Amino acid sequence: MSEYILEMRNITKIFPGVKALDNVNFRVKRGEIHALCGENGAGKSTLMKILSGVYPYGTYEGDIVIDGKIMPFRNIKDSERAGISIIYQELALVKNMTVGENIFLGEEPVKNGIIDWMKVYSDTRAVLKELGIDVDPYAKVMNLGIGHQQMVEIAKAISKKAKILILDEPTSALTESEVDQLFNILQDLKKKGVTCIFISHKLNEVFRIADSITVLRDGKTIHTGYVKNLTKDKVISLMVGRELTDRFPRVERCPGEVVLEVRNLTVYDAEMPWKKIVDNVSFSARKGELLGFAGLMGAGRTEMALAIFGAYPGRVTGEIYLSGRKLNIKSPEDAIKNGIAYVSEDRKRYGLIPVLDVQENIVLPNLGRISRWSVINNNEKIKYAQEYVKELRIKTPGLTQKVLNLSGGNQQKVVLAKWLMSDPKVLILDEPTRGIDVGAKYEIYNIMNELVQKGVCVIMISSELPEILGMSDRIMVLHEGKISGEFYYQDADQEKIMYCATGGRYS
Amino acid sequence: MIVREKNPVVLRQGINIDIRSYTMVIALLAIWIVFAVLTKGNFLTPRNLSMLMRQVSITSILAVGMVLVIVAGHIDLSVGSVSGFTGAVLAVLQLWYHWSTIPSILAALFVGLVIGAWQGFWVAYRGVPAFIVTLSSMLVFRGGILLVTKGVTISPLRPEFKIIGQGYIPSFWSIIMALAAVLIYIYMTLNNRKSRLKYGLPVTSWNIEIMKMIGTLSLIAVFIGVMIAYQGIPIPVIIVLFLVVLFTFIANNTTFGRYVYAIGGNREAAVLSGINIKKTNMTIFLIMGLLSALAGIVLTSRLDAATTSAGNLFELDAIASAIIGGTSTLGGEGTIPGAVIGALVMASIDNGMSLLNIDYSIQIIVKGLVLVLAVWIDIATRKRTAY
């Protein structure tokens, strides 16, 4: 038997326009806990999707080798049969079924064509006991806490005889004691010979539990080694150590008076109202300033933005002032009336009406302005749409083209156009360049600079550190809902920001 | 600068849009030709066409509102019961309480509006799915009909009231109305042209503009010719034409109309664009209630009676018309004229088969199959265009 239970050799995966993985090598030893680290977008998820068969054999280059045998997975079932089980951040349990039903979902033991419920629940009890998980097999999953739900997922994987268990950001929703419990179970599994791949941003946890680390950056393998030979600082520099080239049109500015002031903003999870997603955040942003918000996924930046925009579904406390006037924002309608605009990170889902055409999408939030007695002046509509298509260089065969037929960069420009037309005082951009090619990115950066020049207060949320450093005048870092750092761009570098974003604090 | 991309996907899309929007017109003409041949010309007599138009009018009134409901991503199962109920209220007021025609009509419309408000309240402000709310209303108002009529047929209504459902515009006035429509159409076309020039937008060349005008005018001429060859334009048909023009305008040229499409196209994005979803949904159900009452009035007038089974299964005809006419079951897409074409398709099949003395049982089966076929065509063409 080879020393490595899993080898991914020379994996290259290309999406239209983007090389997500470039000749990646990833080797995991039998029975170890192996951490996979990297920034957002480094290629961790893509690599794991290849391993779990989501991207089938043939859609990527390279080989997956398990126990020395090349495995061409055609689908998820194939990879499960090979003993690979992946537990995603978004748990894949059926909430209104019981623990037992979930563990045996799709593999129900059958006797004479009838489900053998006695066996389901006795086997469930056995596997839970083996893992030391204290959960009632008859309990409905929706009545369990997130920690227990995750353990049910692990039990499900073990009951499927998983040899390699992949955990994607498993601790992001857990309390500290739940994390302890999870780590105990992982150590236990290790003793039983289960290999575990642990994907995490949180270096404290990585150093606590993992034996080896592989660092990915920009779709390439940067380093693989034992934890004992590494330090946190070293890993951070490996994660971010890319060179900054001239990808950002830097403009020197002197921002004006304070436009937006946020005081003691606290946002509670919509589904778990006891959990704070944003915790007592206060900050201010100025006229003609570009304020960057850095942080890792799940740090609460999007929730913060949605709360300011009146679109967050859960409870929100705190105060928001615009030019010194206290606002009472209950809905996006209120926010827009007051001159606050928000461009969502998920433009397909939240930014565009895909079946409507370019002009309709652009004018949608601004219909009030081009209509009288609620009758729309269609010529006015076309005039505005033409203006923005020209100004933002939106590439479309015509104004009546449905936006679902445009490229990502052009779709994003349509979303920008729609908010530029509303003439905002404060413009919040959430991951404005995600999934956009380099050329379009540069154009969007220029548009942002022009806006700031015109006196708009732009708040940019971004997970790409070079973008944050290259564009912002000032940078705030969020970690687990709290502000963990604030820098002027001149004082900031990638290591400092990553340090704050992973839970360290600069004083 | 607008760059014209030579993208094959885009090009195919452009062609498909045209095919899609004319599929049902072509299907309708095909159906007419088939029946004309099978009935040895009986189908295309002015008398039969006039009857067909009148038959289709009640379904069309409901289908006009149903387009808005379905485009916004809802459904309304109650329109049949509500039509029957408002008609019953009207008849009771006229016969048992001796109200005159106009007040009883206004009362019926008011009842429709209140029912719309009731349904809108639950859908928009209480978040109960429209399917459930309107299913409930379907039962409630079917019961309501039995309650207000005490289970008996109420007849006859006032003579002047019958005109709404049974009357015709005399030939002379039909021609006057057609001429007025022609003048308004020409004025609007020229005005639109002037306004586009004022905004510096491109206009179509005079040749094409004149061709389009001649096309539209000959359609109007043929329609009027056929109608006056029988007895003139049936009044319900005038009501439908008026509603089609009005609601096409509302759907395309008012903020409310565009919000309906935005909500159906992508609810989340609509919310984040600052659209007041609750108010829009409420308005949709108010309009549907009003139109249901109007359909009830026309129905009661045509039958000259309020019966306990009035309006039974009308909701299915209205939904089928909207969907056959190209309204997407997923919401976000659909046109008012399309729904009326859809209603005509259904009614033509009905009418043609009746002329051929085909058994009623077979008629229903055929109608059911046509619905599936039409939606399948819709989905099949959509798949090719979307991804």
Chai-1 contact restraints between the chains, C-beta under 6 A:
chainA,res_idxA,chainB,res_idxB,connection_type,confidence,min_distance_angstrom,max_distance_angstrom,comment,restraint_id
A,A311,B,L272,contact,1.0,0.0,6.0,A-B,restraint_1
A,P332,B,L272,contact,1.0,0.0,6.0,A-B,restraint_2
A,P332,B,G274,contact,1.0,0.0,6.0,A-B,restraint_3
A,E333,B,G274,contact,1.0,0.0,6.0,A-B,restraint_4
A,E333,B,N276,contact,1.0,0.0,6.0,A-B,restraint_5
A,I336,B,G274,contact,1.0,0.0,6.0,A-B,restraint_6
A,R349,B,E268,contact,1.0,0.0,6.0,A-B,restraint_7
A,Y350,B,E268,contact,1.0,0.0,6.0,A-B,restraint_8
A,Y350,B,A269,contact,1.0,0.0,6.0,A-B,restraint_9
A,Y350,B,L272,contact,1.0,0.0,6.0,A-B,restraint_10
A,G351,B,A269,contact,1.0,0.0,6.0,A-B,restraint_11
A,L352,B,A269,contact,1.0,0.0,6.0,A-B,restraint_12
A,I353,B,A262,contact,1.0,0.0,6.0,A-B,restraint_13
A,I353,B,G265,contact,1.0,0.0,6.0,A-B,restraint_14
A,I353,B,N266,contact,1.0,0.0,6.0,A-B,restraint_15
A,I353,B,A269,contact,1.0,0.0,6.0,A-B,restraint_16
A,V355,B,G265,contact,1.0,0.0,6.0,A-B,restraint_17
A,V355,B,G332,contact,1.0,0.0,6.0,A-B,restraint_18
A,V355,B,E333,contact,1.0,0.0,6.0,A-B,restraint_19
A,L356,B,G265,contact,1.0,0.0,6.0,A-B,restraint_20
A,L364,B,A262,contact,1.0,0.0,6.0,A-B,restraint_21
A,L364,B,S273,contact,1.0,0.0,6.0,A-B,restraint_22
A,P365,B,S273,contact,1.0,0.0,6.0,A-B,restraint_23
A,P365,B,G274,contact,1.0,0.0,6.0,A-B,restraint_24
A,L367,B,T255,contact,1.0,0.0,6.0,A-B,restraint_25
A,S371,B,T255,contact,1.0,0.0,6.0,A-B,restraint_26
A,S374,B,T254,contact,1.0,0.0,6.0,A-B,restraint_27
A,S374,B,T255,contact,1.0,0.0,6.0,A-B,restraint_28
A,V375,B,N253,contact,1.0,0.0,6.0,A-B,restraint_29
A,V375,B,T254,contact,1.0,0.0,6.0,A-B,restraint_30
A,I376,B,N253,contact,1.0,0.0,6.0,A-B,restraint_31
A,N379,B,S195,contact,1.0,0.0,6.0,A-B,restraint_32
A,N379,B,R196,contact,1.0,0.0,6.0,A-B,restraint_33
A,N379,B,Y199,contact,1.0,0.0,6.0,A-B,restraint_34
A,I382,B,L201,contact,1.0,0.0,6.0,A-B,restraint_35
A,K383,B,Y199,contact,1.0,0.0,6.0,A-B,restraint_36
A,K395,B,V3,contact,1.0,0.0,6.0,A-B,restraint_37
A,P397,B,R4,contact,1.0,0.0,6.0,A-B,restraint_38
A,P397,B,E5,contact,1.0,0.0,6.0,A-B,restraint_39
A,P397,B,V10,contact,1.0,0.0,6.0,A-B,restraint_40
A,N405,B,V10,contact,1.0,0.0,6.0,A-B,restraint_41
